[in-house]
């Protein structure tokens, strides 16, 4: 069974992240907030595709569901400043 920490490691090994938080406690369903400079200028679908590419075959085998919020560093700063 996969842990949230393992999933976080898989993502950060293949995608530059300024911030990442992965939650999940059943080993197959996860939620993530991912902030990456690689998302700049890309639509949300393309951002999610970058995360899926970082996970590779794990999305087909180990991970049943991944709900994610992807943000550029600029969008992340704006979100944090509004809190």
PEJOFEN-V320638 format. One record per backbone hydrogen bond with DSSP energy under -0.5 kcal/mol. NH is the residue of the N-H (numbers start at 1). CO is the residue of the C=O. If there is no record, write none. Layout:
BEGIN
nh=<NH & NH>
co=<CO & CO>
END
This chain:
BEGIN
nh=<2 & 4 & 7 & 8 & 9 & 10 & 11 & 12 & 13 & 14 & 14 & 15 & 18 & 19 & 21 & 23 & 26 & 30 & 31 & 32 & 33 & 34 & 35 & 36 & 36 & 38 & 39 & 40 & 42 & 47 & 48 & 49 & 50 & 51 & 52 & 53 & 54 & 55 & 56 & 58 & 59 & 60 & 61 & 62 & 63 & 64 & 64 & 65 & 67 & 68 & 69 & 70 & 71 & 76 & 77 & 78 & 79 & 80 & 81 & 82 & 83 & 83>
co=<27 & 24 & 3 & 4 & 5 & 6 & 7 & 8 & 9 & 10 & 11 & 11 & 35 & 35 & 33 & 31 & 29 & 65 & 23 & 67 & 21 & 69 & 19 & 34 & 71 & 16 & 36 & 37 & 39 & 43 & 44 & 45 & 46 & 47 & 48 & 49 & 50 & 51 & 52 & 55 & 56 & 57 & 57 & 58 & 58 & 28 & 62 & 28 & 30 & 66 & 32 & 68 & 34 & 72 & 73 & 74 & 75 & 76 & 77 & 78 & 79 & 80>
END
